[in-house]
């Protein structure tokens, strides 16, 4: 498969190429691929979309990644690679809006994508939507442009709503859209066998599902030795470091981690450091959760050993992983768990909740440990096991790194997605399974 030189595309006078490049519309309405991760609405999905987009571009696809503009000063176009860019569209207020309040702006988002499409020297051959909001957008683009749709969930409402006290009003709409995506999309990408099973069990028995995991940059996250990482960050080489990074969200289980550290025997050595990285602006939802966690840390007498570095830059994140003795992912649910494989790629063992995709990425007793979610004492015992046996800890880290290099590189993920796209496009002109009518899609 060959493509025209991107310079020719960018310099086009508006005429469409006779043999246009295979162009992909990657849609991530609330997860901007071009912003730093760790803040509110900025986590694993943002990383996934950007890394997939950039790596697909490297192997020859033209990739436009569509997201929502959240303030007027953001540039409309961010070029990541000659064939890959983030396109920020105005849909509703040009301000931050929580994801559960975006749905009514989606028709405008679809209209903006279609308007942008008309201005390009190529047509989109396929849409790959990410999360249920983008899934609704993808269903519309599939219908209006007559192109195949691939969908990745990133999170299932049927599971999320089991783990929250207050179910939002948007829940009914979300569940309906998630079912529509599974029933209608040409392919749904599950990032683990566990997620595929959850889809079939909780969403719909229909659907054409393919398992393609998330990935990570194995070179970037393997660049630091433990000693070099600690020197870079100014961490005492004699201290034992427990590391968490991610959004401040009750479902991420940070409270469970803090309480487990308070119970752990390792705390009594006086040699422990707990690093809780991530966060957004004060006053945002995750800012309020950070304040709650900081208050809990103080109440439990952990303030002297706990660090809150805030949002960790892309340059420093590999060093934090490598500097840690153990990385903890205490989430109540994760469809995949990108943090786990980033830590593993850095040679750091992982203790994770025994849920979702974490059951796929972490091999118990080989690359880390799995513990029941919300189980403070079990997590405390796991932390003690890893921290008190240095030789075993090193073995876990080495096996973890080997597993990620074998199964979870972005290059491998992009190659699998590229093969999926190519198969769908080859099928596009042949007999395809029956899809929904216009009336079907408008129900959601």
C-alpha positions as CSV (number, residue, x, y, z in Angstrom):
1,X,0.0,0.0,0.0
2,X,1.6,3.3,-1.1
3,X,0.6,6.9,-0.4
4,X,1.2,10.3,-2.0
5,X,3.8,12.4,-0.4
6,X,2.2,14.5,2.4
7,X,3.8,17.7,1.0
8,X,1.7,17.2,-2.1
9,X,-1.4,16.9,0.0
10,X,-0.7,20.0,2.1
11,X,0.1,22.1,-1.0
12,X,-2.9,20.9,-3.0
13,X,-5.1,23.5,-4.7
14,X,-8.2,21.7,-3.6
15,X,-8.3,19.1,-6.3
16,X,-8.8,15.6,-5.0
17,X,-6.1,13.0,-5.9
18,X,-7.0,10.3,-8.3
19,X,-5.6,7.8,-5.9
20,X,-6.0,9.5,-2.5
21,X,-4.3,8.2,0.6
22,X,-6.1,5.9,3.0
23,X,-7.2,8.5,5.5
24,X,-8.5,7.6,8.9
25,X,-10.7,9.8,11.1
26,X,-9.8,9.0,14.7
27,X,-12.5,10.5,17.0
28,X,-11.9,11.3,20.6
29,X,-14.5,14.0,21.6
30,X,-13.5,14.6,25.2
31,X,-10.0,13.1,25.2
32,X,-7.7,15.6,23.5
33,X,-4.7,13.7,22.1
34,X,-2.6,16.9,22.0
35,X,-2.7,17.8,25.8
36,X,-0.6,16.6,28.7
37,X,-2.0,13.6,30.5
38,X,-2.8,13.4,34.2
39,X,-5.4,16.1,34.5
40,X,-9.2,16.0,34.4
41,X,-10.5,14.2,31.3
42,X,-6.8,13.5,30.4
43,X,-5.7,9.9,30.9
44,X,-5.2,6.6,29.1
45,X,-7.6,7.4,26.2
46,X,-5.7,10.5,25.3
47,X,-2.4,8.5,25.2
48,X,-4.0,5.7,23.2
49,X,-5.4,7.9,20.5
50,X,-2.3,10.0,20.1
51,X,0.1,7.0,20.0
52,X,-2.1,5.0,17.7
53,X,-2.5,8.0,15.4
54,X,1.2,8.8,15.3
55,X,2.3,5.2,14.8
56,X,-0.3,4.6,12.0
57,X,1.1,7.7,10.3
58,X,4.6,6.3,10.5
59,X,3.5,3.2,8.6
60,X,1.7,5.1,5.9
61,X,-1.8,6.1,6.9
62,X,-3.1,9.7,6.9
63,X,-4.6,10.3,10.3
64,X,-6.8,13.2,11.5
65,X,-7.7,13.0,15.2
66,X,-10.8,15.0,16.0
67,X,-11.5,16.4,19.5
68,X,-13.4,19.2,21.1
69,X,-11.8,22.6,21.6
70,X,-12.1,23.6,25.3
71,X,-10.8,27.2,25.3
72,X,-10.3,29.9,22.8
73,X,-6.5,30.0,23.0
74,X,-6.0,26.4,21.9
75,X,-4.7,26.0,18.4
76,X,-7.2,24.5,16.0
77,X,-4.6,22.2,14.4
78,X,-1.7,20.5,16.2
79,X,0.7,18.7,13.8
80,X,2.3,15.6,15.4
81,X,3.7,14.0,12.2
82,X,3.5,14.9,8.5
83,X,0.6,12.6,8.2
84,X,-0.9,12.9,11.7
85,X,-2.6,15.9,13.4
86,X,-5.1,16.8,16.1
87,X,-8.0,18.8,14.8
88,X,-9.9,20.7,17.5
89,X,-13.5,21.5,16.7
90,X,-15.9,24.0,18.3
91,X,-19.0,22.2,19.6
92,X,-20.9,24.1,22.2
93,X,-19.1,26.3,24.7
94,X,-15.4,26.9,24.2
95,X,-14.7,25.9,27.8
96,X,-14.1,22.8,29.8
97,X,-17.3,20.7,30.1
98,X,-17.4,17.4,32.0
99,X,-17.9,14.5,29.7
100,X,-21.4,13.7,31.0
101,X,-22.6,17.1,29.8
102,X,-21.3,17.0,26.2
103,X,-23.9,14.8,24.5
104,X,-26.2,17.6,23.4
105,X,-23.2,19.2,21.6
106,X,-22.4,16.1,19.5
107,X,-24.6,17.0,16.5
108,X,-22.6,20.2,16.1
109,X,-19.4,18.2,16.4
110,X,-20.6,15.9,13.6
111,X,-21.4,18.9,11.4
112,X,-17.9,20.3,12.1
113,X,-16.2,17.0,11.1
114,X,-18.2,16.9,7.9
115,X,-17.3,20.6,7.1
116,X,-13.6,19.9,7.8
117,X,-13.8,16.8,5.5
118,X,-15.1,18.9,2.6
119,X,-12.1,21.1,2.8
120,X,-9.5,18.3,2.5
121,X,-7.9,16.9,-0.7
122,X,-8.9,13.4,0.4
123,X,-11.9,11.5,1.8
124,X,-11.9,9.5,5.0
125,X,-12.0,5.8,4.2
126,X,-12.8,4.7,7.8
127,X,-13.7,6.2,11.2
128,X,-12.3,4.8,14.5
129,X,-14.3,6.2,17.4
130,X,-13.1,6.1,21.1
131,X,-15.4,6.1,24.1
132,X,-19.2,6.2,23.9
133,X,-19.5,9.9,23.0
134,X,-17.2,9.5,20.1
135,X,-19.1,6.2,19.3
136,X,-22.3,8.2,18.7
137,X,-20.3,10.5,16.4
138,X,-18.8,7.5,14.6
139,X,-22.3,6.1,14.0
140,X,-23.4,9.3,12.3
141,X,-20.2,9.5,10.2
142,X,-20.5,5.9,9.2
143,X,-24.0,6.6,8.0
144,X,-23.5,10.0,6.4
145,X,-20.1,9.2,4.7
146,X,-20.9,5.5,3.9
147,X,-17.6,4.3,5.5
148,X,-16.8,1.5,8.0
149,X,-16.6,2.2,11.7
150,X,-14.2,0.7,14.2
151,X,-15.0,1.5,17.9
152,X,-12.9,1.2,21.1
153,X,-14.9,1.6,24.3
154,X,-12.2,2.5,26.9
155,X,-14.8,2.2,29.6
156,X,-18.2,0.4,29.8
157,X,-21.1,2.2,31.4
158,X,-22.6,-1.1,32.6
159,X,-19.5,-1.6,34.8
160,X,-18.9,2.0,35.7
161,X,-22.4,2.5,37.1
162,X,-21.9,-0.5,39.4
163,X,-19.0,1.4,41.1
164,X,-20.5,4.9,41.6
165,X,-23.0,6.0,44.2
166,X,-24.8,8.5,42.1
167,X,-25.7,7.4,38.6
168,X,-25.9,10.4,36.3
169,X,-29.0,11.2,34.2
170,X,-27.0,10.5,31.0
171,X,-26.6,6.9,32.0
172,X,-29.6,5.6,30.0
173,X,-28.4,7.4,26.8
174,X,-24.8,6.1,27.3
175,X,-26.0,2.5,27.7
176,X,-28.1,2.7,24.6
177,X,-25.3,4.2,22.6
178,X,-22.8,1.6,23.8
179,X,-25.2,-1.2,22.7
180,X,-25.7,0.5,19.3
181,X,-21.9,0.6,18.8
182,X,-21.6,-3.1,19.5
183,X,-24.6,-4.0,17.3
184,X,-23.8,-1.6,14.4
185,X,-20.1,-0.9,14.1
186,X,-18.1,-2.9,11.6
187,X,-15.6,-3.9,14.3
188,X,-15.3,-3.3,18.0
189,X,-11.8,-3.4,19.4
190,X,-11.5,-5.0,22.9
191,X,-8.2,-4.3,24.6
192,X,-8.3,-7.6,26.5
193,X,-10.2,-10.9,26.6
194,X,-11.8,-9.8,29.8
195,X,-13.2,-6.7,28.1
196,X,-14.6,-8.8,25.3
197,X,-16.3,-11.0,27.8
198,X,-17.8,-8.0,29.6
199,X,-19.1,-6.7,26.3
200,X,-20.9,-9.9,25.4
201,X,-22.2,-10.4,29.0
202,X,-23.3,-6.9,29.8
203,X,-23.8,-4.9,26.6
204,X,-25.0,-7.1,23.7
205,X,-24.6,-10.6,22.5
206,X,-24.2,-9.2,19.0
207,X,-21.1,-7.5,17.6
208,X,-18.0,-8.3,15.7
209,X,-15.2,-8.0,18.3
210,X,-11.4,-8.2,17.7
211,X,-8.9,-8.2,20.6
212,X,-6.1,-5.7,20.1
213,X,-4.4,-4.5,23.3
214,X,-3.2,-1.0,24.2
215,X,0.5,-0.4,23.9
216,X,3.3,1.7,25.2
217,X,6.6,3.2,24.0
218,X,8.9,0.4,25.1
219,X,12.1,2.4,24.4
220,X,10.9,5.6,26.2
221,X,9.8,3.8,29.3
222,X,12.9,1.6,29.4
223,X,15.5,4.4,29.1
224,X,16.3,4.9,32.8
225,X,18.0,2.6,35.3
226,X,16.7,2.8,38.8
227,X,19.9,4.6,40.0
228,X,19.8,7.1,37.1
229,X,16.1,7.8,37.6
230,X,16.5,8.5,41.3
231,X,19.5,10.8,40.6
232,X,17.4,12.6,38.0
233,X,14.5,13.1,40.4
234,X,16.6,13.7,43.6
235,X,15.3,10.6,45.4
236,X,17.4,9.0,48.0
237,X,18.7,5.6,46.6
238,X,18.1,4.0,50.0
239,X,14.4,4.9,50.3
240,X,11.6,2.5,49.2
241,X,9.2,4.2,46.7
242,X,5.6,3.3,46.1
243,X,4.2,5.1,43.0
244,X,0.7,5.9,41.8
245,X,0.0,8.1,38.7
246,X,-3.3,9.0,37.2
247,X,-6.5,11.0,37.6
248,X,-7.8,12.0,41.0
249,X,-11.1,10.1,40.7
250,X,-12.7,8.0,43.4
251,X,-12.9,5.0,41.0
252,X,-9.2,5.0,40.7
253,X,-8.9,3.7,44.3
254,X,-6.3,6.2,45.6
255,X,-8.0,6.2,49.0
256,X,-7.5,2.4,49.2
257,X,-3.8,2.8,48.4
258,X,-3.4,5.5,51.1
259,X,-5.1,3.3,53.7
260,X,-3.1,0.3,52.6
261,X,0.2,2.2,53.1
262,X,-1.0,3.2,56.6
263,X,-1.5,-0.5,57.4
264,X,1.7,-1.8,55.7
265,X,4.5,-3.0,57.9
266,X,6.9,-1.2,55.5
267,X,5.6,2.1,56.9
268,X,7.2,1.3,60.3
269,X,10.8,1.3,58.8
270,X,10.6,5.0,58.4
271,X,12.2,4.5,54.9
272,X,9.1,4.7,52.8
273,X,8.0,7.3,50.2
274,X,4.5,7.3,48.7
275,X,4.4,9.3,45.4
276,X,0.9,10.2,44.2
277,X,1.2,11.8,40.8
278,X,-1.4,13.5,38.5
279,X,-4.0,16.2,39.0
280,X,-5.6,19.2,37.3
281,X,-6.6,22.7,38.2
282,X,-7.9,23.6,41.7
283,X,-11.7,23.6,41.8
284,X,-12.2,21.0,39.1
285,X,-13.7,17.6,40.0
286,X,-10.3,15.9,40.3
287,X,-9.0,18.9,42.2
288,X,-11.6,18.3,44.9
289,X,-10.7,14.6,45.0
290,X,-7.1,15.5,45.5
291,X,-8.0,17.7,48.4
292,X,-9.9,14.9,49.9
293,X,-7.0,12.5,49.5
294,X,-4.5,15.1,51.0
295,X,-6.8,15.4,54.0
296,X,-6.9,11.6,54.4
297,X,-3.1,11.5,54.2
298,X,-2.9,14.0,57.0
299,X,-5.5,12.2,59.1
300,X,-3.6,9.0,58.8
301,X,-0.2,10.6,59.8
302,X,1.3,9.9,56.3
303,X,2.1,13.5,55.4
304,X,5.8,13.2,56.1
305,X,6.2,10.3,53.7
306,X,3.8,11.3,50.9
307,X,4.6,13.4,47.9
308,X,2.1,15.1,45.5
309,X,4.2,16.2,42.5
310,X,1.0,17.2,40.5
311,X,0.9,16.6,36.8
312,X,4.0,14.8,35.8
313,X,5.6,15.9,32.5
314,X,6.1,13.4,29.6
315,X,9.8,14.0,30.1
316,X,9.8,13.0,33.8
317,X,7.2,10.2,33.8
318,X,9.7,7.4,32.7
319,X,12.0,8.5,35.5
320,X,9.2,8.2,38.1
321,X,8.3,4.7,37.0
322,X,11.9,3.6,36.9
323,X,12.7,5.2,40.3
324,X,9.8,3.3,42.0
325,X,10.2,-0.1,43.8
326,X,6.6,-0.8,42.9
327,X,3.8,0.8,40.9
328,X,0.3,0.4,42.3
329,X,-2.9,0.5,40.2
330,X,-5.8,0.2,42.8
331,X,-8.7,1.0,40.4
332,X,-12.1,-0.4,41.0
333,X,-12.2,-1.2,37.3
334,X,-9.9,-0.8,34.3
335,X,-10.8,-2.0,30.8
336,X,-7.1,-2.2,30.1
337,X,-4.8,-0.2,32.4
338,X,-2.2,1.7,30.5
339,X,-0.3,2.7,33.7
340,X,0.4,-0.9,34.4
341,X,2.2,-1.6,31.1
342,X,4.1,1.8,31.3
343,X,5.4,0.7,34.7
344,X,6.2,-2.8,33.5
345,X,8.1,-1.4,30.5
346,X,10.2,0.5,32.9
347,X,11.2,-2.7,34.7
348,X,9.0,-1.9,37.7
349,X,6.7,-4.6,39.2
350,X,3.0,-3.8,39.5
351,X,0.4,-4.4,42.2
352,X,-3.0,-4.0,40.6
353,X,-6.7,-4.6,41.3
354,X,-7.8,-8.0,40.1
355,X,-10.3,-6.5,37.6
356,X,-10.8,-6.0,33.9
357,X,-7.8,-5.7,31.6
358,X,-5.4,-5.7,34.6
359,X,-6.0,-9.4,34.8
360,X,-4.6,-9.6,31.3
361,X,-1.6,-7.3,31.6
362,X,-0.3,-8.4,35.0
363,X,0.7,-12.0,35.5
364,X,0.4,-12.8,39.2
365,X,3.6,-13.9,40.9
366,X,5.5,-13.4,37.6
367,X,5.3,-9.7,36.7
368,X,3.5,-8.4,39.9
369,X,0.5,-9.2,42.0
370,X,-3.2,-8.9,41.7
371,X,-5.4,-8.1,44.8
372,X,-9.2,-7.7,45.2
373,X,-10.4,-4.2,44.6
374,X,-11.2,-2.1,47.6
375,X,-9.3,-4.6,49.9
376,X,-7.1,-2.4,52.1
377,X,-5.5,-5.3,54.0
378,X,-4.8,-7.4,50.9
379,X,-3.1,-4.4,49.2
380,X,-1.0,-3.7,52.3
381,X,0.1,-7.3,52.4
382,X,1.0,-7.3,48.7
383,X,3.1,-4.1,49.2
384,X,5.0,-5.7,52.1
385,X,5.7,-8.8,50.0
386,X,7.2,-6.9,47.2
387,X,9.2,-4.4,49.3
388,X,10.7,-7.0,51.7
389,X,12.2,-9.3,49.1
390,X,14.6,-7.3,46.9
391,X,15.7,-10.3,44.8
392,X,12.1,-11.3,43.9
393,X,11.2,-7.7,43.2
394,X,14.0,-7.5,40.7
395,X,12.9,-10.7,39.0
396,X,9.3,-9.4,38.8
397,X,10.5,-6.2,37.2
398,X,12.6,-8.0,34.6
399,X,9.8,-10.4,33.7
400,X,7.4,-7.4,33.5
401,X,9.6,-5.6,31.1
402,X,10.1,-8.7,28.9
403,X,6.3,-9.2,28.7
404,X,5.6,-5.6,27.6
405,X,8.3,-5.7,24.9
406,X,6.8,-8.9,23.6
407,X,3.1,-8.1,23.6
408,X,2.4,-4.4,24.1
409,X,4.5,-2.1,21.9
410,X,2.7,0.7,20.0
411,X,4.3,-0.5,16.8
412,X,2.7,-3.9,17.2
413,X,-0.7,-2.4,18.2
414,X,-0.7,-0.1,15.2
415,X,0.3,-3.0,12.8
416,X,-2.7,-5.0,14.1
417,X,-5.1,-2.0,13.7
418,X,-3.7,-1.3,10.2
419,X,-4.4,-4.9,9.3
420,X,-7.9,-4.6,10.6
421,X,-8.5,-1.4,8.7
422,X,-7.2,-2.9,5.5
423,X,-9.4,-6.0,5.8
424,X,-12.5,-3.8,6.4
425,X,-11.7,-1.6,3.4
426,X,-11.2,-4.6,1.2
427,X,-14.6,-5.9,2.4
428,X,-16.2,-2.5,1.9
429,X,-17.0,-3.0,-1.7
430,X,-18.1,-6.6,-1.2
431,X,-21.1,-8.2,0.6
432,X,-21.1,-6.8,4.1
433,X,-23.4,-7.8,7.0
434,X,-26.6,-5.8,7.2
435,X,-26.3,-2.5,9.2
436,X,-28.7,-0.1,10.7
437,X,-31.0,2.2,8.8
438,X,-30.9,6.0,9.3
439,X,-33.9,5.6,11.6
440,X,-32.0,3.1,13.7
441,X,-29.2,5.5,14.4
442,X,-31.4,8.5,15.1
443,X,-33.0,6.7,18.0
444,X,-29.9,7.4,20.1
